[in-house]
Amino acid sequence: MIKLHDKIIKAIEANPRDFSAYEDMLSLCREYEKENFTVAHEWNHGFRSYIGWAIQDAVSRSDFDAAEQFNNLLYRSLIFGAPHFFDDYLQAIEFGKPLDKKFYQPRRHYLKRYVEGYQDILDGKLDFLSISMPKRCGKSQLGINFTNMISGKYPDKSTLMEGTGDDLVKSFYSGCLEYIQQPNEYHYYDIFPESKLVSTHADLKTFNLLHDSRFPTVMCRSIDARQVGLSEATNLLYLDDCVEGREEAKNRQRLDDKWEVISGDIIGRAIEGTPIVICGTRYSLYDPIGHLQEEMRKQGKKCFCDLRQQRSLQKN
């Protein structure tokens, strides 16, 4: 297989406009995945640079049929990787949309480092990921996309999404369904054809993929809502914007009360071995993000924390 790979690459380099060689490479990756998953996907990622060149070359020659052919090949390459790699998923899910209508592509240059953190959660390299970012940078939308990806990959498990206030929780729920409910402009079911949406409950902010379950595939709840007997996380526990804003962040007692709810009830919703992700705009050293970072370290969890904003707070 390795010799065949090298032979195909040489053929592409010798005649970079020969579409059949590119098609052979994607077929080889698909076949070799059964034998060596890691290498097959390294090949798939590696030969996309050749596809990119071929697309640009075809456009420069005004050969739009060839450009479309290579563009379709790029899409199929992304779909091949999308169930396993978050970066591939984010590109594949909105492939073909105009650039100004895409979430990820225009922001990829700065979101990529966070995507890599989510990938480590997906690969089991991390138990805990915390992300501190300014508002309007895309952190919540990134979390929604990851929730959908991990739910499509493991629809029999449950994800619990927690935030402060009904409006935020509604945005989680509607944001997830935007990609899953049909008709839409996204490619979710090209990536996860088996994980069909089977039920939704707007009042409870829940939905199920594949089949109905007592603990739904995704449940979106406010931090202040009752948790007992209603929620469980076996896929992912995701917390986002636990503090409403600067005013709440100035009140130490409110922050302590918020952490008491999170530590005393919500964290316990995560069944042993379930990864935890917390995101937010961190205004205070006493934000629940900091408490949770410390708690996860005490428990010996494999952690990654984006500390840039925390260091800025300490300087001030």
C-alpha positions as a LaTeX table, in Angstrom:
\begin{tabular}{lrrr}
\hline
Residue & $x$ (\AA) & $y$ (\AA) & $z$ (\AA) \\
\hline
Met1 & 0.00 & 0.00 & 0.00 \\
Ile2 & 2.80 & 2.42 & 0.85 \\
Lys3 & 4.50 & 1.75 & $-2.46$ \\
Leu4 & 1.18 & 2.29 & $-4.24$ \\
His5 & 0.73 & 5.57 & $-2.37$ \\
Asp6 & 4.17 & 6.78 & $-3.48$ \\
Lys7 & 3.44 & 5.72 & $-7.04$ \\
Ile8 & 0.17 & 7.68 & $-7.14$ \\
Ile9 & 1.78 & 10.80 & $-5.67$ \\
Lys10 & 4.51 & 10.63 & $-8.31$ \\
Ala11 & 1.82 & 10.31 & $-10.98$ \\
Ile12 & 0.03 & 13.39 & $-9.62$ \\
Glu13 & 3.26 & 15.38 & $-9.51$ \\
Ala14 & 4.15 & 14.29 & $-13.05$ \\
Asn15 & 0.73 & 15.21 & $-14.41$ \\
Pro16 & $-1.12$ & 17.38 & $-11.87$ \\
Arg17 & $-4.12$ & 17.82 & $-14.17$ \\
Asp18 & $-4.83$ & 14.08 & $-14.42$ \\
Phe19 & $-7.98$ & 13.67 & $-12.34$ \\
Ser20 & $-7.84$ & 9.87 & $-12.37$ \\
Ala21 & $-4.70$ & 9.84 & $-10.21$ \\
Tyr22 & $-6.42$ & 11.96 & $-7.56$ \\
Glu23 & $-9.41$ & 9.65 & $-7.62$ \\
Asp24 & $-7.07$ & 6.69 & $-7.16$ \\
Met25 & $-5.54$ & 8.37 & $-4.11$ \\
Leu26 & $-8.87$ & 8.89 & $-2.37$ \\
Ser27 & $-9.85$ & 5.29 & $-3.13$ \\
Leu28 & $-6.54$ & 4.10 & $-1.69$ \\
Cys29 & $-7.12$ & 6.10 & 1.51 \\
Arg30 & $-10.57$ & 4.59 & 1.94 \\
Glu31 & $-9.27$ & 1.08 & 1.42 \\
Tyr32 & $-6.19$ & 1.46 & 3.63 \\
Glu33 & $-8.26$ & 2.90 & 6.50 \\
Lys34 & $-9.33$ & $-0.66$ & 7.34 \\
Glu35 & $-5.69$ & $-1.66$ & 7.80 \\
Asn36 & $-4.09$ & 1.49 & 9.22 \\
Phe37 & $-6.51$ & 4.26 & 10.21 \\
Thr38 & $-3.84$ & 6.80 & 11.17 \\
Val39 & $-1.76$ & 6.53 & 8.00 \\
Ala40 & $-4.81$ & 6.47 & 5.73 \\
His41 & $-6.04$ & 9.76 & 7.13 \\
Glu42 & $-2.57$ & 11.29 & 7.06 \\
Trp43 & $-2.55$ & 10.51 & 3.35 \\
Asn44 & $-6.03$ & 11.98 & 2.95 \\
His45 & $-5.02$ & 15.20 & 4.68 \\
Gly46 & $-1.71$ & 15.35 & 2.84 \\
Phe47 & $-2.95$ & 15.16 & $-0.70$ \\
Arg48 & $-5.48$ & 17.98 & $-0.26$ \\
Ser49 & $-2.73$ & 20.47 & $-1.07$ \\
Tyr50 & $-2.52$ & 18.85 & $-4.52$ \\
Ile51 & $-6.31$ & 19.15 & $-4.90$ \\
Gly52 & $-6.13$ & 22.82 & $-3.92$ \\
Trp53 & $-3.50$ & 23.46 & $-6.57$ \\
Ala54 & $-5.57$ & 21.63 & $-9.19$ \\
Ile55 & $-8.65$ & 23.74 & $-8.39$ \\
Gln56 & $-6.72$ & 26.99 & $-8.66$ \\
Asp57 & $-5.07$ & 25.84 & $-11.87$ \\
Ala58 & $-8.40$ & 24.90 & $-13.44$ \\
Val59 & $-9.95$ & 28.25 & $-12.49$ \\
Ser60 & $-6.95$ & 30.14 & $-13.90$ \\
Arg61 & $-7.49$ & 28.31 & $-17.19$ \\
Ser62 & $-11.25$ & 28.98 & $-17.06$ \\
Asp63 & $-11.78$ & 25.21 & $-17.16$ \\
Phe64 & $-14.75$ & 25.31 & $-14.84$ \\
Asp65 & $-15.76$ & 21.71 & $-15.49$ \\
Ala66 & $-12.38$ & 20.55 & $-14.19$ \\
Ala67 & $-12.61$ & 22.99 & $-11.28$ \\
Glu68 & $-15.99$ & 21.56 & $-10.31$ \\
Gln69 & $-14.66$ & 18.02 & $-10.63$ \\
Phe70 & $-11.72$ & 18.72 & $-8.32$ \\
Asn71 & $-13.93$ & 20.70 & $-5.95$ \\
Asn72 & $-16.22$ & 17.69 & $-5.62$ \\
Leu73 & $-13.20$ & 15.53 & $-4.90$ \\
Leu74 & $-12.16$ & 17.93 & $-2.13$ \\
Tyr75 & $-15.64$ & 17.63 & $-0.64$ \\
Arg76 & $-15.46$ & 13.84 & $-0.67$ \\
Ser77 & $-12.02$ & 13.98 & 0.96 \\
Leu78 & $-13.45$ & 16.17 & 3.75 \\
Ile79 & $-16.48$ & 13.89 & 4.18 \\
Phe80 & $-14.12$ & 10.92 & 4.54 \\
Gly81 & $-12.35$ & 12.64 & 7.43 \\
Ala82 & $-15.31$ & 14.49 & 8.95 \\
Pro83 & $-16.60$ & 11.74 & 11.32 \\
His84 & $-13.18$ & 11.60 & 12.97 \\
Phe85 & $-11.57$ & 15.04 & 12.72 \\
Phe86 & $-13.27$ & 18.18 & 13.98 \\
Asp87 & $-11.46$ & 20.47 & 11.54 \\
Asp88 & $-12.62$ & 18.30 & 8.62 \\
Tyr89 & $-16.15$ & 18.24 & 10.05 \\
Leu90 & $-16.32$ & 22.03 & 10.31 \\
Gln91 & $-15.20$ & 22.44 & 6.71 \\
Ala92 & $-17.43$ & 19.68 & 5.36 \\
Ile93 & $-20.63$ & 20.67 & 7.17 \\
Glu94 & $-20.89$ & 24.02 & 5.39 \\
Phe95 & $-19.07$ & 23.13 & 2.18 \\
Gly96 & $-20.37$ & 25.00 & $-0.85$ \\
Lys97 & $-21.90$ & 27.92 & 1.04 \\
Pro98 & $-20.74$ & 31.43 & 0.09 \\
Leu99 & $-17.77$ & 32.53 & 2.19 \\
Asp100 & $-19.73$ & 35.32 & 3.88 \\
Lys101 & $-22.35$ & 32.76 & 4.97 \\
Lys102 & $-19.85$ & 30.36 & 6.51 \\
Phe103 & $-19.04$ & 30.26 & 10.21 \\
Tyr104 & $-15.74$ & 28.41 & 10.27 \\
Gln105 & $-13.71$ & 29.18 & 7.16 \\
Pro106 & $-13.38$ & 32.95 & 7.76 \\
Arg107 & $-12.41$ & 32.31 & 11.40 \\
Arg108 & $-10.28$ & 29.22 & 10.94 \\
His109 & $-7.00$ & 31.11 & 11.33 \\
Tyr110 & $-7.71$ & 31.85 & 15.00 \\
Leu111 & $-10.20$ & 29.10 & 15.91 \\
Lys112 & $-7.89$ & 26.28 & 14.77 \\
Arg113 & $-6.03$ & 26.11 & 18.10 \\
Tyr114 & $-9.33$ & 25.61 & 19.93 \\
Val115 & $-10.44$ & 23.06 & 17.36 \\
Glu116 & $-7.27$ & 21.13 & 18.18 \\
Gly117 & $-8.28$ & 21.16 & 21.85 \\
Tyr118 & $-11.69$ & 19.75 & 20.96 \\
Gln119 & $-9.94$ & 17.13 & 18.83 \\
Asp120 & $-7.97$ & 16.02 & 21.88 \\
Ile121 & $-11.27$ & 15.63 & 23.75 \\
Leu122 & $-12.60$ & 13.53 & 20.87 \\
Asp123 & $-9.45$ & 11.39 & 20.78 \\
Gly124 & $-9.48$ & 10.81 & 24.55 \\
Lys125 & $-6.24$ & 12.73 & 25.09 \\
Leu126 & $-8.04$ & 15.24 & 27.32 \\
Asp127 & $-10.67$ & 14.85 & 30.03 \\
Phe128 & $-11.17$ & 18.58 & 30.47 \\
Leu129 & $-10.93$ & 21.59 & 28.18 \\
Ser130 & $-11.49$ & 25.21 & 29.20 \\
Ile131 & $-11.66$ & 28.09 & 26.73 \\
Ser132 & $-11.69$ & 31.76 & 27.70 \\
Met133 & $-12.42$ & 34.12 & 24.81 \\
Pro134 & $-13.90$ & 37.60 & 24.32 \\
Lys135 & $-17.51$ & 37.82 & 23.25 \\
Arg136 & $-18.49$ & 37.45 & 19.58 \\
Cys137 & $-15.46$ & 35.34 & 18.66 \\
Gly138 & $-17.41$ & 32.18 & 17.87 \\
Lys139 & $-16.81$ & 30.09 & 21.00 \\
Ser140 & $-20.48$ & 29.15 & 21.48 \\
Gln141 & $-20.99$ & 28.28 & 17.83 \\
Leu142 & $-17.85$ & 26.17 & 17.97 \\
Gly143 & $-19.29$ & 24.35 & 21.00 \\
Ile144 & $-22.59$ & 23.78 & 19.20 \\
Asn145 & $-20.75$ & 22.29 & 16.24 \\
Phe146 & $-18.72$ & 20.00 & 18.47 \\
Thr147 & $-21.85$ & 18.86 & 20.29 \\
Asn148 & $-23.45$ & 17.96 & 16.97 \\
Met149 & $-20.35$ & 16.15 & 15.79 \\
Ile150 & $-19.87$ & 14.02 & 18.90 \\
Ser151 & $-23.63$ & 13.35 & 18.97 \\
Gly152 & $-23.61$ & 12.14 & 15.39 \\
Lys153 & $-20.60$ & 9.95 & 16.08 \\
Tyr154 & $-22.06$ & 8.48 & 19.29 \\
Pro155 & $-25.86$ & 8.97 & 19.11 \\
Asp156 & $-26.49$ & 6.36 & 21.81 \\
Lys157 & $-24.78$ & 8.58 & 24.39 \\
Ser158 & $-26.04$ & 11.81 & 25.94 \\
Thr159 & $-24.69$ & 15.34 & 26.01 \\
Leu160 & $-25.72$ & 17.95 & 28.56 \\
Met161 & $-25.32$ & 21.60 & 27.53 \\
Glu162 & $-25.51$ & 24.12 & 30.37 \\
Gly163 & $-25.60$ & 27.92 & 30.30 \\
Thr164 & $-26.99$ & 30.86 & 32.22 \\
Gly165 & $-30.50$ & 31.99 & 31.30 \\
Asp166 & $-33.27$ & 30.74 & 29.06 \\
Asp167 & $-32.23$ & 32.79 & 26.04 \\
Leu168 & $-28.77$ & 31.23 & 25.93 \\
Val169 & $-30.18$ & 27.73 & 26.40 \\
Lys170 & $-32.67$ & 28.31 & 23.58 \\
Ser171 & $-29.79$ & 29.40 & 21.36 \\
Phe172 & $-27.98$ & 26.12 & 22.11 \\
Tyr173 & $-31.06$ & 24.11 & 21.23 \\
Ser174 & $-31.99$ & 25.99 & 18.05 \\
Gly175 & $-28.32$ & 26.22 & 17.02 \\
Cys176 & $-27.92$ & 22.44 & 17.16 \\
Leu177 & $-31.15$ & 21.78 & 15.30 \\
Glu178 & $-30.27$ & 24.25 & 12.54 \\
Tyr179 & $-27.75$ & 21.72 & 11.23 \\
Ile180 & $-29.89$ & 18.62 & 11.79 \\
Gln181 & $-33.47$ & 19.46 & 10.89 \\
Gln182 & $-34.32$ & 19.14 & 7.21 \\
Pro183 & $-34.41$ & 20.92 & 4.85 \\
Asn184 & $-31.24$ & 22.94 & 5.32 \\
Glu185 & $-28.05$ & 23.89 & 3.50 \\
Tyr186 & $-25.73$ & 21.77 & 5.63 \\
His187 & $-24.25$ & 18.31 & 5.03 \\
Tyr188 & $-24.79$ & 16.66 & 8.40 \\
Tyr189 & $-26.33$ & 13.49 & 6.98 \\
Asp190 & $-23.59$ & 13.09 & 4.40 \\
Ile191 & $-21.25$ & 12.82 & 7.39 \\
Phe192 & $-23.49$ & 10.82 & 9.74 \\
Pro193 & $-26.10$ & 9.10 & 7.56 \\
Glu194 & $-27.26$ & 6.75 & 10.33 \\
Ser195 & $-27.78$ & 9.39 & 13.03 \\
Lys196 & $-31.18$ & 10.64 & 11.94 \\
Leu197 & $-33.19$ & 13.05 & 14.06 \\
Val198 & $-36.04$ & 11.01 & 15.55 \\
Ser199 & $-37.59$ & 13.35 & 18.15 \\
Thr200 & $-37.45$ & 16.87 & 19.55 \\
His201 & $-38.98$ & 18.48 & 22.63 \\
Ala202 & $-38.98$ & 22.28 & 22.47 \\
Asp203 & $-40.17$ & 22.76 & 26.06 \\
Leu204 & $-37.48$ & 20.55 & 27.54 \\
Lys205 & $-34.88$ & 21.64 & 24.95 \\
Thr206 & $-34.00$ & 18.05 & 24.06 \\
Phe207 & $-33.60$ & 15.99 & 20.92 \\
Asn208 & $-32.75$ & 12.41 & 20.06 \\
Leu209 & $-30.74$ & 10.94 & 17.22 \\
Leu210 & $-31.09$ & 7.36 & 16.01 \\
His211 & $-33.70$ & 6.40 & 18.63 \\
Asp212 & $-35.56$ & 7.76 & 21.66 \\
Ser213 & $-33.96$ & 7.41 & 25.07 \\
Arg214 & $-34.70$ & 8.36 & 28.66 \\
Phe215 & $-31.59$ & 10.52 & 28.62 \\
Pro216 & $-31.73$ & 12.26 & 25.24 \\
Thr217 & $-28.86$ & 12.63 & 22.81 \\
Val218 & $-28.71$ & 16.34 & 23.67 \\
Met219 & $-30.33$ & 18.23 & 26.53 \\
Cys220 & $-29.92$ & 22.01 & 26.90 \\
Arg221 & $-30.59$ & 23.40 & 30.37 \\
Ser222 & $-30.05$ & 26.53 & 32.38 \\
Ile223 & $-27.60$ & 26.27 & 35.28 \\
Asp224 & $-30.36$ & 27.41 & 37.64 \\
Ala225 & $-32.86$ & 24.80 & 36.45 \\
Arg226 & $-33.67$ & 21.60 & 38.34 \\
Gln227 & $-31.30$ & 18.79 & 37.33 \\
Val228 & $-32.18$ & 15.78 & 39.48 \\
Gly229 & $-33.58$ & 12.84 & 37.51 \\
Leu230 & $-33.73$ & 14.77 & 34.26 \\
Ser231 & $-30.21$ & 15.00 & 32.94 \\
Glu232 & $-27.13$ & 12.89 & 32.49 \\
Ala233 & $-23.95$ & 13.26 & 30.46 \\
Thr234 & $-22.21$ & 10.21 & 29.04 \\
Asn235 & $-20.93$ & 11.81 & 25.81 \\
Leu236 & $-20.04$ & 15.34 & 26.89 \\
Leu237 & $-20.77$ & 17.88 & 29.62 \\
Tyr238 & $-20.60$ & 21.30 & 28.01 \\
Leu239 & $-20.83$ & 24.55 & 30.00 \\
Asp240 & $-20.89$ & 27.94 & 28.29 \\
Asp241 & $-21.20$ & 31.49 & 29.60 \\
Cys242 & $-21.86$ & 30.50 & 33.19 \\
Val243 & $-21.58$ & 34.17 & 34.22 \\
Glu244 & $-24.11$ & 36.55 & 32.69 \\
Gly245 & $-21.78$ & 39.52 & 32.31 \\
Arg246 & $-19.61$ & 42.12 & 34.00 \\
Glu247 & $-22.21$ & 43.05 & 36.60 \\
Glu248 & $-22.49$ & 39.50 & 37.92 \\
Ala249 & $-18.72$ & 39.12 & 37.68 \\
Lys250 & $-18.28$ & 42.05 & 40.10 \\
Asn251 & $-20.35$ & 40.28 & 42.77 \\
Arg252 & $-18.12$ & 37.75 & 44.54 \\
Gln253 & $-21.05$ & 36.20 & 46.41 \\
Arg254 & $-22.98$ & 35.56 & 43.20 \\
Leu255 & $-19.91$ & 33.95 & 41.67 \\
Asp256 & $-19.46$ & 31.74 & 44.71 \\
Asp257 & $-23.14$ & 30.77 & 44.61 \\
Lys258 & $-22.81$ & 29.94 & 40.91 \\
Trp259 & $-19.81$ & 27.73 & 41.56 \\
Glu260 & $-21.66$ & 25.96 & 44.38 \\
Val261 & $-24.44$ & 25.00 & 41.96 \\
Ile262 & $-21.97$ & 23.85 & 39.32 \\
Ser263 & $-19.76$ & 21.86 & 41.68 \\
Gly264 & $-22.57$ & 20.49 & 43.81 \\
Asp265 & $-24.98$ & 19.39 & 41.14 \\
Ile266 & $-24.05$ & 19.92 & 37.50 \\
Ile267 & $-20.59$ & 18.32 & 37.54 \\
Gly268 & $-22.17$ & 15.27 & 39.11 \\
Arg269 & $-24.31$ & 14.86 & 35.99 \\
Ala270 & $-21.18$ & 13.71 & 34.13 \\
Ile271 & $-20.82$ & 9.95 & 34.44 \\
Glu272 & $-17.29$ & 8.75 & 35.18 \\
Gly273 & $-15.10$ & 9.10 & 32.11 \\
Thr274 & $-17.25$ & 11.75 & 30.42 \\
Pro275 & $-15.21$ & 14.72 & 29.18 \\
Ile276 & $-16.04$ & 18.23 & 30.35 \\
Val277 & $-15.72$ & 21.44 & 28.32 \\
Ile278 & $-16.27$ & 24.91 & 29.76 \\
Cys279 & $-16.24$ & 28.09 & 27.68 \\
Gly280 & $-16.83$ & 31.70 & 28.53 \\
Thr281 & $-15.74$ & 35.30 & 28.62 \\
Arg282 & $-13.84$ & 35.43 & 31.86 \\
Tyr283 & $-14.19$ & 38.70 & 33.73 \\
Ser284 & $-12.93$ & 37.65 & 37.16 \\
Leu285 & $-10.37$ & 35.41 & 38.83 \\
Tyr286 & $-13.31$ & 33.99 & 40.79 \\
Asp287 & $-15.21$ & 32.96 & 37.67 \\
Pro288 & $-16.39$ & 29.31 & 37.74 \\
Ile289 & $-13.91$ & 28.61 & 34.94 \\
Gly290 & $-11.02$ & 29.11 & 37.34 \\
His291 & $-12.65$ & 27.01 & 40.06 \\
Leu292 & $-13.30$ & 24.19 & 37.62 \\
Gln293 & $-9.74$ & 24.30 & 36.28 \\
Glu294 & $-8.45$ & 23.90 & 39.82 \\
Glu295 & $-10.91$ & 21.11 & 40.63 \\
Met296 & $-10.03$ & 19.14 & 37.51 \\
Arg297 & $-6.33$ & 19.39 & 38.30 \\
Lys298 & $-6.97$ & 18.17 & 41.85 \\
Gln299 & $-8.79$ & 15.16 & 40.42 \\
Gly300 & $-5.83$ & 14.39 & 38.18 \\
Lys301 & $-7.74$ & 14.96 & 34.97 \\
Lys302 & $-5.94$ & 15.41 & 31.67 \\
Cys303 & $-6.48$ & 19.13 & 31.20 \\
Phe304 & $-5.94$ & 21.92 & 28.72 \\
Cys305 & $-6.73$ & 25.49 & 29.75 \\
Asp306 & $-6.38$ & 28.60 & 27.61 \\
Leu307 & $-4.69$ & 30.84 & 30.16 \\
Arg308 & $-4.10$ & 33.95 & 28.07 \\
Gln309 & $-7.13$ & 35.78 & 29.43 \\
Gln310 & $-6.41$ & 34.54 & 32.96 \\
Arg311 & $-2.88$ & 36.00 & 32.82 \\
Ser312 & $-4.36$ & 39.31 & 31.59 \\
Leu313 & $-6.67$ & 39.37 & 34.60 \\
Gln314 & $-3.78$ & 38.72 & 36.98 \\
Lys315 & $-1.78$ & 41.61 & 35.49 \\
Asn316 & $-4.71$ & 43.93 & 36.06 \\
\hline
\end{tabular}
